[in-house]
Amino acid sequence: AARHGYEAVVKLLLDTGKANVDSRDIENQTPLSRAAEYGHEAVVKLLLDTGKVDVDSRDFENQTPLSRAAEYGHEAVVKLLLES
């Protein structure tokens, strides 16, 4: 859901209190990393607002959510991550 920018679905999952915000996919990326990589600002904000995400998590290429957002030119997401 985070990768595809499905804000309402992410919010629903977070609201249950049962979602693991730092779960990892096959490429060792977290929901925050995927949302940052694809420039989904609203999803990034939702995840950051939980206060539970590891903003410095590293994936299979040793990239962080910030480096992914910067690599793909997602300025608004970069700003959110820098302010977190």
PEPE-V838806 format. One record per helix or strand. SS is the DSSP state (~ for helix, > for strand). FROM is the first residue (numbers start at 1). LEN is the number of residues. If there is no record, write none. Layout:
ss & from & len
SS & FROM & LEN
SS & FROM & LEN
//
This chain:
ss & from & len
~ & 7 & 10
~ & 31 & 7
~ & 41 & 9
~ & 65 & 7
~ & 75 & 9
//
